[in-house]
């Protein structure tokens, strides 16, 4: 039993460390959502010049945000765009990561409580198996035992219980330390994430939204401009085609004349 309790507590502490490191990595990912490797830019359709999405490389969470925004912009090209839906896509992905962090943060503390319970249970095993627990509770000495031997077994059992509780407290203290560090670190990560998100939303309002139709009349005006651009290009291409056909016709007539 002297070896089993430390081994169990060591395993629990290892589990606490694994969850703590995993949560810290998740926090770093959360704080760097909007820290892109490249500047944010607009994607446009080559022919219509409509905005079809945004560009910018970031971590996995930002790529998910960008994919959601680009799907919305791509399926509503030339239509009226609701900024609140774009902001909702950003908030939805950020809240998902934040909820994941909040769920993982107290895990080391729960493991520490489990370690405390395991230490107490393992510490009680010698008392129960030797019958010393019943002796301590009732004061009755079994027929096949004398009082001095039962006192010795009770003392040894209490000693084992206290050792188990002491080892268990180590896991509890580690759980409290890891949970406290995670909670304090998350505050800084949350501030960085909020700052980055506000910067990204400000970029969308100042750069993206002015390039998108904000009402029906603006969308119709944009459609009319694109139709006029198309008509002008079509007329120019038709004129060039007519000139080419005239040259082909003249060459054909010359060919027939000399034939």
GIUR-V186142 format. One record per residue. N is the residue number from 1. SS is DSSP state (A for helix, B for strand, O for the rest). PSI is psi in degrees with one decimal (* if undefined). Layout:
N|SS|PSI / N|SS|PSI
This chain:
1|O|-29.0 / 2|A|-28.1 / 3|A|-35.1 / 4|A|-45.8 / 5|A|-50.1 / 6|A|-36.6 / 7|A|-45.5 / 8|A|-44.4 / 9|A|-37.9 / 10|A|-39.8 / 11|A|-42.6 / 12|A|-40.7 / 13|A|-38.5 / 14|A|-41.8 / 15|A|-41.3 / 16|A|-43.5 / 17|A|-40.7 / 18|A|-48.5 / 19|A|-35.9 / 20|A|-47.3 / 21|A|-42.0 / 22|A|-41.2 / 23|A|-38.1 / 24|A|-41.7 / 25|A|-38.8 / 26|A|-37.8 / 27|A|-42.1 / 28|A|-40.8 / 29|A|-40.2 / 30|A|-42.6 / 31|A|-20.6 / 32|O|21.1 / 33|O|-44.4 / 34|O|16.1 / 35|O|79.6 / 36|O|149.6 / 37|O|-26.6 / 38|O|155.1 / 39|O|152.3 / 40|O|133.7 / 41|B|167.2 / 42|B|142.5 / 43|B|134.3 / 44|B|152.1 / 45|O|132.9 / 46|O|-37.7 / 47|O|-49.4 / 48|O|-14.6 / 49|O|15.0 / 50|O|148.9 / 51|B|124.0 / 52|B|-4.9 / 53|B|-171.8 / 54|B|159.0 / 55|B|155.4 / 56|O|129.1 / 57|O|133.4 / 58|O|-160.4 / 59|O|-175.0 / 60|A|-37.0 / 61|A|-43.5 / 62|A|-37.0 / 63|A|-36.4 / 64|A|-40.9 / 65|A|-46.1 / 66|A|-39.9 / 67|A|-41.4 / 68|A|-44.3 / 69|A|-43.1 / 70|A|-35.0 / 71|A|-42.6 / 72|A|-46.5 / 73|A|-38.6 / 74|A|-36.4 / 75|A|-8.2 / 76|O|33.9 / 77|O|125.1 / 78|O|-7.0 / 79|O|172.5 / 80|O|130.1 / 81|O|131.3 / 82|O|115.7 / 83|A|-30.7 / 84|A|-32.0 / 85|A|-36.8 / 86|A|-44.1 / 87|A|-35.8 / 88|A|-37.2 / 89|A|-39.9 / 90|A|-49.3 / 91|A|-36.3 / 92|A|-44.6 / 93|A|-38.9 / 94|A|-41.9 / 95|A|-33.7 / 96|A|-44.1 / 97|A|-40.6 / 98|A|-41.0 / 99|A|-36.8 / 100|A|-41.7 / 101|A|-44.5 / 102|A|-30.5 / 103|A|-37.8 / 104|A|-24.3 / 105|A|-47.1 / 106|O|2.9 / 107|A|-45.0 / 108|A|-33.6 / 109|A|-42.0 / 110|A|-39.8 / 111|A|-37.7 / 112|A|-40.3 / 113|A|-39.5 / 114|A|-38.5 / 115|A|-38.2 / 116|A|-45.1 / 117|A|-41.4 / 118|A|-40.6 / 119|A|-41.3 / 120|A|-43.7 / 121|A|-47.0 / 122|A|-31.7 / 123|A|-26.7 / 124|A|-18.5 / 125|A|-48.7 / 126|A|-37.1 / 127|A|-41.2 / 128|A|-45.9 / 129|A|-31.7 / 130|A|-10.0 / 131|O|3.1 / 132|A|-26.5 / 133|A|-42.0 / 134|A|-38.3 / 135|A|-42.7 / 136|A|-34.7 / 137|A|-39.1 / 138|A|-27.7 / 139|O|2.7 / 140|O|132.8 / 141|O|127.6 / 142|O|155.0 / 143|O|-35.0 / 144|O|9.9 / 145|O|152.8 / 146|O|165.7 / 147|A|-38.5 / 148|A|-40.5 / 149|A|-39.9 / 150|A|-37.4 / 151|A|-39.8 / 152|A|-44.6 / 153|A|-39.2 / 154|A|-41.1 / 155|A|-43.4 / 156|A|-40.1 / 157|A|-42.9 / 158|A|-37.9 / 159|A|-43.4 / 160|A|-39.1 / 161|A|-44.3 / 162|A|-35.8 / 163|A|-43.7 / 164|A|-42.7 / 165|A|-39.7 / 166|A|-46.8 / 167|A|-39.1 / 168|A|-35.5 / 169|A|-30.1 / 170|A|-45.1 / 171|A|-38.9 / 172|A|-43.2 / 173|A|-42.5 / 174|A|-41.3 / 175|A|-41.9 / 176|A|-42.9 / 177|A|-48.5 / 178|A|-41.2 / 179|A|-39.9 / 180|A|-44.7 / 181|A|-42.4 / 182|A|-41.6 / 183|A|-42.5 / 184|A|-39.7 / 185|A|-34.6 / 186|A|-30.4 / 187|A|-45.6 / 188|A|-40.0 / 189|A|-38.5 / 190|A|-39.6 / 191|A|-42.8 / 192|A|-40.2 / 193|A|-43.5 / 194|A|-40.2 / 195|A|-45.1 / 196|A|-39.6 / 197|A|-41.4 / 198|A|-38.9 / 199|A|-41.1 / 200|A|-42.9 / 201|A|-38.0 / 202|A|-37.6 / 203|A|-41.4 / 204|A|-38.8 / 205|A|-35.0 / 206|A|-26.4 / 207|A|-47.4 / 208|A|-50.1 / 209|A|-41.2 / 210|A|-21.5 / 211|A|-1.3 / 212|O|148.2 / 213|O|132.3 / 214|O|-16.3 / 215|O|177.3 / 216|A|-42.0 / 217|A|-39.1 / 218|A|-38.0 / 219|A|-41.1 / 220|A|-39.9 / 221|A|-42.0 / 222|A|-38.5 / 223|A|-40.4 / 224|A|-39.8 / 225|A|-41.2 / 226|A|-35.7 / 227|A|-41.1 / 228|A|-39.3 / 229|A|-39.6 / 230|A|-43.0 / 231|A|-40.4 / 232|A|-44.5 / 233|A|-37.6 / 234|A|-41.3 / 235|A|-41.4 / 236|A|-42.0 / 237|A|-37.1 / 238|A|-40.5 / 239|A|-42.3 / 240|A|-37.4 / 241|A|-38.3 / 242|A|-42.0 / 243|A|-40.2 / 244|A|-40.9 / 245|A|-36.6 / 246|A|-40.7 / 247|A|-40.3 / 248|A|-39.9 / 249|A|-41.3 / 250|A|-41.2 / 251|A|-36.9 / 252|A|-38.5 / 253|A|-39.3 / 254|A|-39.6 / 255|A|-42.1 / 256|A|-36.6 / 257|A|-44.3 / 258|A|-21.0 / 259|O|*
